[in-house]
Amino acid sequence: MTEFEQTAAAEGKLPEVDGPLEDLLIFIRDARGFDFTGYKRSSLARRIRKRMQEVRIVEYLDYRDYLESNAEEFQYLFNTILINVTSFFRDVDAWQYLQREIIPELVSGSPGGEIRIWSAGCSSGEEAYSLAIAFAEVLGIDECAKRVKIYGTDVDEEALRDARSGLYTAKALEPLSSELRGRYFEPSGDKFVFRSDLRRRVIFGRHDITRDAPISRLDLLVCRNALMYFNVEAQSQILDRFHFALRDSGFLFLGKAEMLLSDGERFEVTNMRQRVFRRRVGESAGHNTVLPPRLDTVLGQEVQGFVKKRQLSELALETAPFAMIGVDIDGKVTVINNQMRGQFGLNQHDLGRPLSELELSYRPVELRSPIEQAITERRAIRLASVERRLGPEENQFFDVIVQPLWNPDGVNVGVAVSFVDTTVSTRLALEVKVKREELETAYEELQSTNEELETTNEELQSSIEELETTNEELQSTNEELETTNEELQSGNEELETMNEELRIRSTELDEARTFLEGILSSIAAGVVVLDGDLRVRSWNRGAEELWGLRADEVCQQHFLTLDFGLPTDLLQDTIAETLRTGRRAGPIDVPAVNRIGRSIVCAVSCSRLDGARDGVVLLMEETTPTPAATQRK
């Protein structure tokens, strides 16, 4: 325990996972757009406490005040919470299975077509580049560069910057063989950079798997050792998104610590040991309705800056009758006009800040998804009648228009988001709608009254008919009940018969087992039964008395590794011959030491176990040593 922990513990001030922690998580979400409320509280609280200890703060409320007054502290906190543990081809056996079994199936299942892959929680990019290498080894580099498209996403912007660079140290490349390192990486100073033709097929971007819409139409989704950090509810929501993202029969590749024990209806197991699952065909109606891809085109080369606007354009923008904000391709605010400053309280100090840090990014409407949709679909996205609450009884309405911006070369340089005030027209439309609904309701009520009067007579007339049929129905019901009772009685008799048969079978099995055990126990010689892997399946009383080991001590143990006075390595060839030929071998005399330490000669016979695919029976008997054996000793 550190000095800080000892002091805090003595004063009884160590924080607990309670209301203050939840308030802190909500504050972080609202202030910076990072939602950690789905993380497991034990691990999350432990990491936050670690950072609080580093800045010598005990209470969550005090740490929230510290965050409010020190904006740079958010970055240190996020680096502490978001543990980026990754490497190239982590868990080599799993990757070898993927390259040997799954990738060839994906390639053959889509001849000549595009193969879409998502590496969720990619950290600094090693996993995404491992996928590119694996597919290039199967398809060839040129074919891979044409057909394979890989998306790498994470919530850690710093890790994503490292991933986009494609630069790695020699130590980071140690898991790769020298051939792969030379084929896919080029020296760049004291580091190595991933080859550019495949690098262009790997697209990185920020994405929160707990909140953001998934990438769609995927053939393979890789999310290794990320789900374990979330609670059950968050995991369920994430798996919903993953299920939607995959094509029918698409593969889901998880980490060693993760399984889909409760989601067998939507995912079938391909290889549980390597954690590879397949999306079941036809499990989600409407799967063909494609969500707007959130990351397909918003990730590209960073735009260095906007072309300087002409003075007339700037004046027209500044005096526009609606609020407008410009955001560059990096998500930073570059333009704020007069109406935006007046209505939403933004100022010149907000220029250059990431849009995600502003309240405008999620209130009155979440803007990240419409921005990505506009860029992806290369068209303006319009959100009508967005409500903005100014007080308990005061609100505004806006039409929000997200317009992607492209330079003359066709490169996306950002978006313009306009807020057109439609409060008056929206309120009038709502009032007209309410009045129209009231009139329609009144007309429907009058019409309903007339219909009710007309039907009353019909109901009275039909009442007599209903009473007459009631007697018939009651009589029919009695007959059905009698039939049901007979069926139940018949079912009970069948169940009793089945139970009796099961009891007899169980008794016969117990008698047969007791009989066989008695036979083995009555044999004076040692009898050992081995399975195909040479593990002990049976060890009779004669073996116990000969070697001094009980059956429960050797059961399921590898026979050749047991140390009990018999040099089992001398029997290895005999056992192998019996398994290979199926014929009885021996007896062979083997010098041994019995349970009391006396040197003996043991005659060992080896026979194939009848009725089993693999397995042998060893018969071991103590014999009188021959003069030759004695002389050899």
MARDREN-330139 format. One record per residue (C-alpha): residue in one letter; x, y, z. Coordinates in nm, 2 decimals, padded with zeros to 4 digits, always signed. Each point is the difference from the previous one (the first is absolute). Example, Ala and Ser with C-alpha at 12.3 -4.5 7.8 and 13.67 -1.06 7.14 Angstrom:
2
   type       px       py       pz
      A   +01.23   -00.45   +00.78
      S   +00.14   +00.34   -00.07
***
This chain:
633
   type       px       py       pz
      M   +00.00   +00.00   +00.00
      T   +00.14   +00.34   -00.10
      E   +00.04   +00.29   +00.25
      F   -00.30   +00.17   -00.15
      E   -00.22   -00.32   +00.04
      Q   +00.12   -00.04   +00.36
      T   -00.09   +00.36   +00.09
      A   -00.34   -00.02   -00.18
      A   -00.09   -00.34   +00.16
      A   +00.09   +00.14   +00.35
      E   -00.24   +00.29   -00.05
      G   -00.27   -00.23   -00.14
      K   -00.02   +00.19   -00.33
      L   +00.07   -00.27   -00.26
      P   -00.27   +00.05   -00.27
      E   -00.26   -00.27   -00.06
      V   -00.20   -00.09   -00.31
      D   -00.31   +00.19   +00.08
      G   -00.20   +00.31   -00.10
      P   +00.30   +00.23   -00.03
      L   +00.16   -00.23   -00.25
      E   -00.31   -00.02   -00.21
      D   -00.02   +00.38   +00.00
      L   +00.36   +00.02   -00.11
      L   -00.06   -00.24   -00.29
      I   -00.30   +00.21   -00.12
      F   +00.21   +00.32   +00.03
      I   +00.27   -00.16   -00.22
      R   -00.26   -00.11   -00.25
      D   -00.17   +00.34   -00.03
      A   +00.33   +00.19   +00.00
      R   +00.21   -00.20   -00.24
      G   -00.24   -00.26   -00.17
      F   +00.18   -00.30   +00.15
      D   -00.27   -00.24   +00.15
      F   +00.15   -00.23   +00.25
      T   -00.33   -00.08   +00.18
      G   -00.01   -00.35   -00.17
      Y   +00.35   -00.10   +00.14
      K   +00.02   -00.24   +00.29
      R   +00.01   +00.21   +00.32
      S   +00.27   -00.19   +00.18
      S   +00.27   +00.04   -00.27
      L   -00.12   +00.35   -00.09
      A   +00.01   +00.12   +00.36
      R   +00.34   -00.15   +00.04
      R   +00.15   +00.19   -00.30
      I   -00.16   +00.33   +00.10
      R   +00.13   -00.04   +00.35
      K   +00.35   -00.06   -00.14
      R   -00.01   +00.33   -00.18
      M   -00.15   +00.18   +00.31
      Q   +00.29   -00.13   +00.21
      E   +00.25   +00.14   -00.26
      V   -00.15   +00.35   +00.05
      R   -00.05   -00.06   +00.38
      I   -00.38   +00.03   +00.00
      V   -00.22   -00.23   +00.22
      E   -00.36   +00.09   -00.08
      Y   -00.18   -00.03   -00.33
      L   -00.16   +00.34   +00.04
      D   +00.34   +00.16   +00.05
      Y   +00.13   -00.17   -00.31
      R   -00.29   +00.13   -00.20
      D   +00.08   +00.35   +00.11
      Y   +00.36   -00.07   -00.10
      L   -00.11   -00.11   -00.35
      E   -00.21   +00.31   -00.04
      S   +00.30   +00.23   +00.08
      N   +00.26   -00.21   -00.19
      A   -00.11   -00.09   -00.35
      E   +00.32   -00.19   -00.08
      E   -00.08   -00.24   +00.29
      F   -00.26   -00.17   -00.22
      Q   +00.28   -00.13   -00.23
      Y   +00.19   -00.16   +00.29
      L   -00.32   -00.15   +00.14
      F   -00.09   -00.15   -00.34
      N   +00.35   -00.15   -00.04
      T   -00.04   -00.16   +00.34
      I   -00.34   -00.15   -00.07
      L   +00.05   -00.11   -00.36
      I   +00.27   -00.27   +00.04
      N   +00.14   -00.06   -00.35
      V   +00.15   -00.36   +00.01
      T   +00.06   -00.13   -00.34
      S   +00.26   -00.16   -00.23
      F   +00.04   -00.15   -00.35
      F   -00.17   -00.34   -00.02
      R   -00.08   -00.01   +00.37
      D   -00.09   -00.36   +00.09
      V   +00.18   -00.17   -00.29
      D   -00.21   -00.32   +00.00
      A   -00.32   +00.20   -00.05
      W   +00.14   +00.20   -00.29
      Q   +00.14   -00.32   -00.16
      Y   -00.35   -00.15   +00.02
      L   -00.15   +00.32   -00.15
      Q   +00.25   +00.00   -00.29
      R   -00.03   -00.38   -00.06
      E   -00.38   -00.05   +00.03
      I   -00.19   +00.32   +00.00
      I   +00.17   +00.23   -00.25
      P   +00.00   -00.26   -00.29
      E   -00.38   -00.05   +00.06
      L   -00.06   +00.38   -00.02
      V   +00.21   +00.02   -00.31
      S   -00.18   -00.29   -00.17
      G   -00.34   +00.12   +00.11
      S   +00.05   +00.34   -00.17
      P   +00.19   -00.07   -00.32
      G   +00.12   +00.33   -00.15
      G   -00.22   +00.20   +00.25
      E   +00.10   +00.24   +00.27
      I   +00.08   -00.14   +00.35
      R   -00.10   +00.23   +00.28
      I   +00.17   -00.03   +00.34
      W   -00.04   +00.20   +00.33
      S   +00.26   +00.00   +00.27
      A   -00.19   +00.14   +00.30
      G   +00.22   +00.13   +00.28
      C   +00.31   +00.00   -00.22
      S   +00.21   +00.21   +00.24
      S   +00.32   +00.10   -00.18
      G   -00.07   -00.20   -00.31
      E   +00.20   -00.33   +00.04
      E   -00.32   -00.21   -00.03
      A   -00.13   +00.18   -00.32
      Y   +00.34   -00.04   -00.17
      S   +00.02   -00.36   +00.11
      L   -00.33   -00.06   -00.18
      A   +00.15   +00.17   -00.31
      I   +00.30   -00.23   +00.01
      A   -00.21   -00.31   +00.06
      F   -00.22   +00.07   -00.30
      A   +00.30   +00.10   -00.22
      E   +00.16   -00.33   +00.08
      V   -00.31   -00.19   -00.13
      L   -00.10   +00.23   -00.29
      G   +00.33   +00.14   -00.10
      I   +00.09   +00.37   +00.06
      D   -00.14   +00.14   -00.33
      E   -00.33   -00.19   +00.03
      C   -00.03   +00.10   +00.37
      A   +00.06   +00.37   -00.09
      K   -00.29   -00.03   -00.24
      R   -00.26   -00.20   +00.19
      V   +00.06   +00.04   +00.38
      K   -00.12   +00.30   +00.19
      I   +00.08   +00.02   +00.38
      Y   -00.15   +00.25   +00.25
      G   +00.19   +00.05   +00.32
      T   -00.19   +00.19   +00.28
      D   +00.07   +00.10   +00.35
      V   -00.11   +00.28   +00.25
      D   +00.36   +00.10   +00.07
      E   +00.10   +00.28   -00.24
      E   +00.37   -00.02   +00.10
      A   +00.01   -00.38   -00.08
      L   -00.17   +00.07   -00.33
      R   +00.26   +00.26   -00.09
      D   +00.27   -00.27   +00.05
      A   -00.21   -00.25   -00.21
      R   -00.04   +00.24   -00.29
      S   +00.38   +00.06   -00.02
      G   +00.07   -00.37   -00.04
      L   +00.34   +00.05   +00.18
      Y   +00.12   -00.27   +00.24
      T   +00.32   -00.07   +00.19
      A   +00.22   -00.31   -00.06
      K   -00.12   -00.13   +00.34
      A   -00.37   +00.03   -00.11
      L   +00.08   -00.21   -00.31
      E   +00.17   -00.28   +00.19
      P   -00.31   -00.23   -00.03
      L   +00.04   +00.00   -00.38
      S   +00.24   -00.22   -00.18
      S   +00.29   +00.16   -00.19
      E   -00.18   -00.09   -00.33
      L   -00.32   +00.18   +00.10
      R   +00.19   +00.29   +00.14
      G   +00.19   +00.05   -00.33
      R   -00.31   -00.05   -00.22
      Y   -00.24   +00.23   +00.18
      F   +00.22   +00.27   +00.17
      E   +00.26   +00.25   -00.12
      P   +00.26   +00.17   +00.21
      S   -00.07   +00.36   +00.10
      G   +00.27   +00.14   +00.22
      D   +00.02   -00.21   +00.32
      K   -00.35   -00.14   -00.07
      F   -00.18   -00.20   -00.26
      V   -00.31   +00.11   -00.21
      F   -00.27   -00.22   -00.14
      R   +00.00   -00.02   -00.38
      S   -00.20   +00.27   -00.16
      D   -00.21   -00.20   -00.25
      L   -00.16   -00.21   +00.27
      R   +00.00   +00.30   +00.25
      R   -00.25   +00.17   -00.23
      R   -00.25   -00.29   +00.05
      V   +00.01   +00.05   +00.38
      I   -00.23   +00.28   +00.12
      F   +00.02   +00.13   +00.36
      G   -00.25   +00.21   +00.19
      R   -00.15   +00.07   +00.34
      H   -00.30   -00.21   +00.09
      D   -00.17   -00.09   +00.33
      I   -00.14   -00.35   -00.03
      T   -00.24   +00.07   +00.29
      R   -00.16   +00.30   -00.16
      D   +00.07   +00.04   -00.37
      A   -00.17   -00.18   -00.29
      P   +00.21   -00.29   -00.13
      I   +00.17   -00.04   -00.33
      S   -00.22   -00.22   -00.22
      R   +00.02   -00.29   -00.25
      L   +00.30   -00.15   +00.16
      D   +00.16   -00.34   -00.09
      L   +00.22   -00.01   +00.31
      L   -00.02   +00.19   +00.33
      V   +00.29   -00.01   +00.24
      C   -00.04   +00.12   +00.36
      R   +00.26   -00.17   +00.22
      N   +00.01   +00.05   +00.38
      A   -00.22   +00.31   +00.00
      L   -00.34   -00.13   +00.10
      M   +00.14   -00.12   +00.34
      Y   +00.03   +00.36   +00.12
      F   -00.38   +00.05   -00.04
      N   -00.28   -00.11   +00.23
      V   -00.26   -00.25   -00.12
      E   -00.25   +00.27   -00.12
      A   +00.26   +00.18   -00.20
      Q   +00.13   -00.33   -00.15
      S   -00.35   -00.08   -00.11
      Q   -00.04   +00.33   -00.18
      I   +00.34   -00.03   -00.16
      L   -00.08   -00.36   -00.13
      D   -00.33   +00.14   -00.14
      R   +00.20   +00.24   -00.21
      F   +00.25   -00.26   -00.10
      H   -00.28   -00.24   -00.10
      F   -00.15   +00.28   -00.22
      A   +00.34   +00.09   -00.15
      L   +00.08   -00.35   -00.13
      R   -00.13   -00.15   -00.32
      D   -00.18   -00.33   +00.02
      S   +00.26   -00.27   +00.09
      G   +00.26   +00.28   +00.08
      F   +00.26   -00.09   +00.26
      L   +00.06   +00.16   +00.34
      F   +00.35   -00.04   +00.15
      L   +00.02   +00.06   +00.37
      G   +00.29   -00.01   +00.26
      K   +00.10   -00.30   +00.22
      A   -00.18   +00.15   +00.30
      E   -00.34   +00.04   -00.18
      M   -00.28   -00.24   -00.10
      L   -00.36   +00.02   -00.13
      L   -00.15   -00.25   +00.25
      S   -00.33   +00.18   +00.01
      D   -00.04   +00.10   -00.37
      G   -00.01   -00.34   -00.17
      E   -00.33   +00.09   -00.19
      R   +00.18   +00.26   -00.21
      F   +00.36   -00.12   -00.01
      E   +00.11   -00.36   -00.05
      V   +00.34   -00.13   +00.12
      T   +00.25   -00.05   -00.27
      N   +00.30   -00.07   +00.23
      M   -00.06   +00.06   +00.37
      R   +00.37   -00.05   +00.09
      Q   +00.10   +00.28   -00.24
      R   -00.31   +00.20   +00.08
      V   -00.13   +00.02   -00.36
      F   -00.38   +00.02   -00.05
      R   -00.22   +00.03   -00.31
      R   -00.32   +00.21   -00.04
      R   -00.29   -00.23   -00.05
      V   -00.19   +00.04   -00.33
      G   -00.33   +00.18   +00.01
      E   +00.00   +00.08   +00.37
      S   -00.09   +00.37   -00.03
      A   -00.28   +00.12   -00.22
      G   +00.09   +00.32   -00.17
      H   +00.37   -00.07   +00.00
      N   +00.01   +00.10   -00.36
      T   -00.10   +00.35   +00.10
      V   +00.34   +00.16   +00.01
      L   +00.09   +00.25   +00.27
      P   +00.19   +00.30   -00.14
      P   +00.37   -00.09   +00.02
      R   +00.14   +00.23   +00.26
      L   +00.37   -00.04   -00.08
      D   +00.03   -00.10   -00.37
      T   +00.11   +00.35   -00.13
      V   +00.04   +00.23   +00.30
      L   +00.35   -00.15   +00.05
      G   +00.25   +00.11   -00.25
      Q   +00.30   +00.23   -00.04
      E   -00.02   +00.30   +00.24
      V   -00.08   +00.33   -00.17
      Q   +00.27   +00.26   +00.07
      G   -00.24   +00.29   +00.00
      F   -00.29   +00.17   -00.17
      V   +00.07   +00.22   -00.31
      K   -00.03   +00.36   +00.11
      K   -00.35   +00.13   -00.06
      R   -00.05   +00.31   -00.20
      Q   -00.12   +00.30   +00.19
      L   -00.35   +00.00   -00.16
      S   -00.04   -00.37   +00.10
      E   +00.10   +00.08   +00.36
      L   -00.24   +00.29   +00.03
      A   -00.29   -00.21   -00.15
      L   +00.08   -00.28   +00.25
      E   +00.03   +00.24   +00.30
      T   -00.33   +00.17   -00.08
      A   -00.20   -00.31   -00.09
      P   -00.35   -00.01   +00.17
      F   +00.07   -00.35   +00.15
      A   +00.26   -00.14   +00.23
      M   +00.28   -00.18   -00.17
      I   +00.32   -00.18   +00.12
      G   +00.28   -00.14   -00.22
      V   +00.19   -00.32   +00.10
      D   +00.32   -00.12   -00.17
      I   +00.08   -00.36   -00.08
      D   +00.18   -00.03   +00.34
      G   -00.32   +00.08   +00.18
      K   +00.12   +00.35   +00.11
      V   -00.21   +00.32   -00.02
      T   +00.13   +00.24   -00.27
      V   -00.30   +00.23   -00.06
      I   -00.26   +00.16   +00.23
      N   -00.24   +00.26   -00.14
      N   -00.18   +00.28   +00.19
      Q   -00.33   -00.19   +00.04
      M   +00.19   -00.30   +00.15
      R   +00.17   +00.22   +00.25
      G   -00.32   +00.18   +00.10
      Q   -00.23   -00.31   +00.03
      F   +00.24   -00.26   +00.13
      G   +00.24   +00.20   +00.20
      L   +00.32   -00.09   -00.20
      N   +00.28   +00.24   -00.03
      Q   +00.34   +00.04   -00.18
      H   +00.17   -00.20   +00.27
      D   -00.19   -00.31   -00.12
      L   +00.17   +00.02   -00.34
      G   +00.25   -00.28   -00.04
      R   -00.16   -00.21   +00.28
      P   -00.13   -00.35   -00.08
      L   -00.37   +00.00   -00.06
      S   -00.04   -00.29   +00.24
      E   +00.11   +00.23   +00.29
      L   -00.29   +00.24   -00.06
      E   -00.35   -00.05   +00.14
      L   -00.12   +00.07   -00.36
      S   +00.13   -00.34   -00.11
      Y   -00.27   -00.19   +00.19
      R   -00.26   +00.26   +00.10
      P   -00.26   +00.07   -00.14
      V   +00.09   -00.29   -00.23
      E   +00.29   -00.25   -00.02
      L   +00.20   +00.12   -00.31
      R   +00.27   -00.26   -00.04
      S   -00.22   -00.26   -00.18
      P   -00.17   +00.25   -00.25
      I   +00.35   +00.15   -00.08
      E   +00.14   -00.34   -00.08
      Q   -00.31   -00.10   -00.20
      A   +00.02   +00.32   -00.20
      I   +00.36   -00.06   -00.09
      T   -00.05   -00.37   -00.07
      E   -00.31   +00.06   -00.23
      R   +00.14   +00.32   -00.15
      R   -00.32   +00.19   +00.05
      A   -00.16   +00.24   +00.25
      I   -00.18   -00.15   +00.30
      R   -00.30   +00.18   +00.13
      L   -00.14   -00.05   +00.35
      A   -00.34   +00.17   +00.03
      S   -00.16   +00.15   +00.30
      V   +00.28   -00.06   +00.25
      E   -00.11   +00.12   +00.34
      R   +00.23   +00.21   +00.23
      R   -00.12   +00.06   +00.35
      L   +00.08   +00.34   +00.15
      G   -00.20   -00.05   +00.32
      P   -00.28   -00.19   +00.16
      E   -00.26   +00.15   -00.23
      E   +00.21   +00.16   -00.27
      N   +00.14   -00.17   -00.30
      Q   +00.12   +00.06   -00.36
      F   -00.02   -00.20   -00.32
      F   +00.27   -00.02   -00.27
      D   +00.05   -00.17   -00.33
      V   +00.36   -00.13   +00.02
      I   +00.17   -00.03   -00.34
      V   +00.34   -00.18   -00.02
      Q   +00.17   +00.08   -00.34
      P   +00.32   -00.17   -00.09
      L   +00.27   +00.22   -00.16
      W   +00.22   -00.11   -00.28
      N   +00.30   +00.18   -00.17
      P   +00.04   +00.02   -00.38
      D   +00.20   -00.33   +00.01
      G   -00.29   -00.19   +00.16
      V   +00.17   -00.02   +00.34
      N   -00.22   +00.04   +00.30
      V   +00.11   +00.30   +00.21
      G   -00.27   +00.00   +00.27
      V   -00.37   +00.08   +00.05
      A   -00.22   +00.30   +00.06
      V   -00.27   -00.04   +00.26
      S   -00.29   +00.25   -00.02
      F   -00.27   +00.05   +00.26
      V   -00.31   +00.16   -00.17
      D   -00.24   +00.14   +00.26
      T   -00.35   -00.15   -00.07
      T   -00.15   +00.07   +00.34
      V   -00.30   +00.21   -00.13
      S   -00.08   -00.23   -00.29
      T   +00.04   -00.31   +00.20
      R   -00.22   +00.13   +00.28
      L   -00.27   +00.10   -00.25
      A   +00.03   -00.34   -00.17
      L   -00.04   -00.17   +00.34
      E   -00.31   +00.21   +00.08
      V   -00.15   -00.07   -00.34
      K   +00.07   -00.37   +00.05
      V   -00.16   +00.00   +00.35
      K   -00.31   +00.18   -00.13
      R   -00.03   -00.24   -00.30
      E   +00.04   -00.30   +00.24
      E   -00.27   +00.15   +00.23
      L   -00.24   +00.04   -00.30
      E   +00.07   -00.34   -00.13
      T   -00.06   -00.14   +00.35
      A   -00.33   +00.18   +00.04
      Y   -00.11   -00.13   -00.34
      E   +00.10   -00.35   +00.08
      E   -00.18   +00.02   +00.33
      L   -00.33   +00.11   -00.17
      Q   +00.04   -00.27   -00.26
      S   +00.08   -00.26   +00.27
      T   -00.32   +00.10   +00.19
      N   -00.21   -00.06   -00.31
      E   +00.16   -00.33   -00.06
      E   -00.04   -00.10   +00.37
      L   -00.38   +00.07   -00.02
      E   -00.03   -00.20   -00.32
      T   +00.19   -00.29   +00.15
      T   -00.20   +00.00   +00.32
      N   -00.30   -00.14   -00.17
      E   +00.22   -00.26   -00.17
      E   +00.15   -00.09   +00.33
      L   -00.34   -00.05   +00.16
      Q   -00.11   -00.22   -00.28
      S   +00.32   -00.20   +00.01
      S   -00.02   -00.05   +00.38
      I   -00.27   -00.26   -00.04
      E   +00.20   -00.19   -00.25
      E   +00.31   +00.02   +00.23
      L   -00.20   -00.14   +00.29
      E   -00.12   -00.29   -00.22
      T   +00.35   -00.08   -00.11
      T   +00.14   +00.03   +00.35
      N   -00.17   -00.33   +00.10
      E   +00.16   -00.17   -00.30
      E   +00.34   +00.14   +00.09
      L   -00.03   -00.11   +00.36
      Q   -00.09   -00.35   -00.11
      S   +00.29   +00.00   -00.25
      T   +00.23   +00.12   +00.28
      N   -00.10   -00.29   +00.22
      E   +00.07   -00.25   -00.27
      E   +00.35   +00.17   -00.06
      L   +00.07   -00.02   +00.37
      E   -00.08   -00.37   +00.01
      T   +00.22   -00.06   -00.30
      T   +00.28   +00.20   +00.16
      N   -00.03   -00.20   +00.32
      E   +00.03   -00.33   -00.19
      E   +00.31   +00.13   -00.19
      L   +00.16   +00.11   +00.33
      Q   -00.06   -00.34   +00.16
      S   +00.15   -00.17   -00.31
      G   +00.30   +00.23   +00.02
      N   +00.05   -00.08   +00.37
      E   +00.00   -00.37   -00.08
      E   +00.26   +00.05   -00.27
      L   +00.22   +00.20   +00.23
      E   -00.03   -00.27   +00.27
      T   +00.09   -00.27   -00.25
      M   +00.31   +00.21   -00.12
      N   +00.11   +00.06   +00.36
      E   -00.02   -00.38   +00.07
      E   +00.21   -00.07   -00.31
      L   +00.26   +00.25   +00.10
      R   +00.01   -00.14   +00.35
      I   +00.06   -00.35   -00.14
      R   +00.27   +00.12   -00.24
      S   +00.17   +00.19   +00.28
      T   +00.00   -00.31   +00.22
      E   +00.14   -00.22   -00.28
      L   +00.28   +00.26   -00.07
      D   +00.09   +00.01   +00.38
      E   +00.01   -00.39   +00.01
      A   +00.22   -00.01   -00.32
      R   +00.23   +00.26   +00.14
      T   +00.03   -00.18   +00.34
      F   +00.06   -00.33   -00.19
      L   +00.28   +00.15   -00.21
      E   +00.16   +00.17   +00.30
      G   -00.02   -00.33   +00.19
      I   +00.18   -00.18   -00.28
      L   +00.28   +00.25   -00.01
      S   +00.03   +00.00   +00.38
      S   +00.02   -00.38   +00.01
      I   +00.29   -00.02   -00.24
      A   +00.32   -00.04   +00.20
      A   +00.21   +00.15   -00.28
      G   +00.02   +00.37   -00.06
      V   -00.24   +00.12   -00.27
      V   +00.03   +00.35   -00.14
      V   -00.23   +00.14   -00.28
      L   +00.14   +00.30   -00.21
      D   -00.19   +00.22   -00.24
      G   +00.14   +00.11   -00.34
      D   +00.19   +00.29   +00.17
      L   +00.16   -00.26   +00.24
      R   -00.18   +00.14   +00.29
      V   -00.10   -00.24   +00.28
      R   -00.37   -00.09   -00.02
      S   -00.01   -00.30   +00.24
      W   +00.25   -00.13   +00.27
      N   -00.11   -00.32   +00.18
      R   +00.07   -00.12   +00.35
      G   +00.28   -00.23   -00.13
      A   +00.18   +00.31   -00.14
      E   -00.05   +00.18   +00.33
      E   +00.16   -00.29   +00.20
      L   +00.28   -00.04   -00.25
      W   +00.11   +00.36   -00.03
      G   -00.15   +00.17   +00.31
      L   -00.20   +00.27   -00.19
      R   -00.37   +00.04   +00.05
      A   -00.24   +00.03   -00.30
      D   -00.10   +00.35   +00.09
      E   +00.37   +00.11   +00.00
      V   +00.06   -00.11   -00.36
      C   -00.33   +00.03   -00.17
      Q   +00.02   +00.23   -00.30
      Q   +00.38   +00.03   +00.04
      H   +00.23   -00.06   -00.30
      F   +00.13   -00.35   +00.05
      L   +00.35   +00.07   -00.13
      T   +00.05   +00.28   +00.25
      L   -00.09   -00.21   +00.31
      D   +00.28   -00.09   +00.23
      F   -00.10   -00.32   +00.18
      G   +00.30   -00.24   -00.03
      L   -00.08   -00.12   -00.36
      P   +00.22   +00.16   -00.27
      T   -00.30   +00.09   -00.23
      D   +00.23   +00.13   -00.27
      L   +00.10   -00.36   -00.08
      L   -00.37   -00.07   -00.08
      Q   -00.05   +00.30   -00.24
      D   +00.09   -00.20   -00.31
      T   -00.21   -00.30   +00.10
      I   -00.31   +00.22   +00.06
      A   +00.05   +00.19   -00.33
      E   +00.03   -00.33   -00.19
      T   -00.33   -00.13   +00.16
      L   -00.18   +00.33   -00.09
      R   +00.14   -00.02   -00.35
      T   -00.06   -00.37   -00.08
      G   -00.28   -00.08   +00.24
      R   +00.17   -00.33   +00.10
      R   +00.10   -00.12   +00.34
      A   +00.37   +00.07   +00.09
      G   +00.21   -00.17   +00.27
      P   +00.03   -00.11   +00.26
      I   +00.33   +00.18   +00.04
      D   +00.21   -00.02   +00.31
      V   +00.08   +00.34   +00.15
      P   +00.22   +00.05   +00.31
      A   -00.19   +00.20   +00.26
      V   -00.03   +00.09   +00.37
      N   -00.33   -00.09   +00.18
      R   -00.18   +00.20   +00.26
      I   +00.22   -00.13   +00.29
      G   +00.32   +00.09   -00.18
      R   +00.09   -00.35   -00.11
      S   +00.15   -00.05   -00.34
      I   -00.21   -00.22   -00.22
      V   -00.05   -00.11   -00.36
      C   -00.34   +00.10   -00.13
      A   -00.15   -00.18   -00.30
      V   -00.21   +00.26   -00.20
      S   -00.25   -00.10   -00.27
      C   -00.17   +00.27   -00.22
      S   -00.33   -00.06   -00.17
      R   -00.23   +00.23   -00.20
      L   -00.31   +00.11   +00.19
      D   -00.30   -00.15   -00.18
      G   -00.30   +00.22   -00.07
      A   +00.21   +00.32   +00.01
      R   +00.15   +00.20   -00.29
      D   +00.34   +00.04   +00.19
      G   +00.11   -00.15   +00.32
      V   +00.20   -00.29   +00.14
      V   -00.01   -00.24   +00.30
      L   +00.33   -00.07   +00.19
      L   +00.02   -00.32   +00.20
      M   +00.29   +00.01   +00.25
      E   +00.11   -00.31   +00.20
      E   +00.30   -00.05   +00.22
      T   +00.22   -00.29   -00.12
      T   +00.30   -00.19   +00.13
      P   +00.31   +00.18   -00.13
      T   +00.21   -00.21   -00.24
      P   +00.38   -00.04   +00.06
      A   +00.06   +00.22   -00.30
      A   -00.22   +00.28   +00.14
      T   +00.17   -00.03   +00.33
      Q   +00.34   +00.02   -00.17
      R   -00.11   +00.31   -00.19
      K   -00.10   +00.16   +00.33
***
